[in-house]
Amino acid sequence: MHIEENKSLKNYNTFGINHYARHFVTITSVNQLKEILKNKLYGQKLILGGGSNMLLTKDVDTLVMHINLKGISITYEDENFVHLKIMAGENWHELVQFCLSKDYGGIENLSLIPGNTGAAPIQNIGAYGVELKDVFLSCEALSLNTKKLQNFSLEECAFGYRNSIFKNREKGNYIITSVTLKLTKKNHNTAVAYGAIQEELEAMQVVKPTIQDIS
Ligand SMILES: Cc1cc2nc3c(=O)[nH]c(=O)nc-3n(C[C@H](O)[C@H](O)[C@H](O)COP(=O)(O)OP(=O)(O)OC[C@H]3O[C@@H](n4cnc5c(N)ncnc54)[C@H](O)[C@@H]3O)c2cc1C
């Protein structure tokens, strides 16, 4: 694991602001994450996903941990549903594209939301009448206190509008390492009630929209 010093964060935040991190590490495995959290040299840490919801106003005088855990796997599937476990560093929009390519339904309305999957539960991302919670099964998160992985169910996440336990009671206490979603393989529950979607589908003269049309 390579810890860099005085690293420019220009390429790690959507605004392209050129502030520097005193220490910077890219995390590519859960074991690395556990190891670095045990290291007492670095006190406070800043968790960085895709950097789309971060406005850097000055240099960061701590360790910036860029969560770059990768991988998408099927943990369960039957005729109708698939459960996908997505590691935190997977880009959200690329995940939507992946699901569309497999004809997995449920997150097509959430196309083009910037950022990574690990940050999605924090504010219960949503768009066009659909929220993450509608397809969310669970997530795994590493506790900064116990340094152990914990599983959070839908109920435990206490999702609300752009809100969750990770923004409230447990703010700053966990690093989300993966998210598991329940998606449809057929008979997709397409959500088209949102005005802008309806207008666009009408303009496209689509009567029975597919999840690809909605995206
Ligand atoms: C142009 C634009 C459009 C947007 N549109 C929408 C929209 O339609 N709907 C919507 O819901 N949101 C929207 N957002 C907000 C943004 O997409 C979400 O907040 C997204 O989840 C941020 O992901 P990120 O990986 O970039 O997070 P970052 O910016 O890297 O981090 C955001 C916060 O989450 C924390 N964090 C990041 N990853 C983890 C992790 N793995 N574990 C624990 N904490 C973590 C960070 O410490 C930070 O506090 C938009 C943002 C922009 C800039």
The ligand as a Gaussian input file, in Angstrom:
#p B3LYP/6-31G(d) Opt

LIG

0 1
 C      -23.975000      17.732000     -11.167000
 C      -24.468000      16.907000     -10.023000
 C      -25.700000      16.279000     -10.127000
 C      -26.197000      15.510000      -9.076000
 N      -27.422000      14.910000      -9.198000
 C      -27.905000      14.180000      -8.185000
 C      -29.193000      13.555000      -8.286000
 O      -29.891000      13.658000      -9.291000
 N      -29.623000      12.816000      -7.232000
 C      -28.872000      12.650000      -6.102000
 O      -29.320000      11.952000      -5.198000
 N      -27.652000      13.226000      -5.981000
 C      -27.160000      13.983000      -6.981000
 N      -25.930000      14.577000      -6.858000
 C      -25.140000      14.338000      -5.646000
 C      -24.090000      13.211000      -5.813000
 O      -24.262000      12.548000      -7.033000
 C      -24.242000      12.202000      -4.678000
 O      -24.067000      12.830000      -3.434000
 C      -23.248000      11.042000      -4.801000
 O      -23.697000       9.977000      -4.000000
 C      -21.830000      11.449000      -4.409000
 O      -20.971000      10.371000      -4.699000
 P      -19.400000      10.513000      -4.665000
 O      -18.825000       9.138000      -4.794000
 O      -18.935000      11.502000      -5.660000
 O      -19.163000      11.061000      -3.181000
 P      -18.008000      12.049000      -2.662000
 O      -18.231000      13.419000      -3.203000
 O      -16.674000      11.443000      -2.872000
 O      -18.323000      12.034000      -1.094000
 C      -19.532000      12.580000      -0.611000
 C      -19.611000      12.287000       0.901000
 O      -19.727000      10.884000       1.120000
 C      -18.610000      10.384000       1.884000
 N      -18.259000       9.094000       1.280000
 C      -17.928000       8.843000      -0.015000
 N      -17.741000       7.522000      -0.207000
 C      -17.945000       6.928000       0.998000
 C      -17.904000       5.561000       1.454000
 N      -17.599000       4.544000       0.634000
 N      -18.185000       5.318000       2.764000
 C      -18.488000       6.335000       3.617000
 N      -18.531000       7.644000       3.245000
 C      -18.271000       7.922000       1.949000
 C      -17.521000      11.435000       1.760000
 O      -16.668000      11.434000       2.883000
 C      -18.351000      12.711000       1.667000
 O      -18.752000      13.121000       2.957000
 C      -25.418000      15.348000      -7.898000
 C      -24.153000      15.960000      -7.807000
 C      -23.679000      16.738000      -8.853000
 C      -22.326000      17.376000      -8.721000

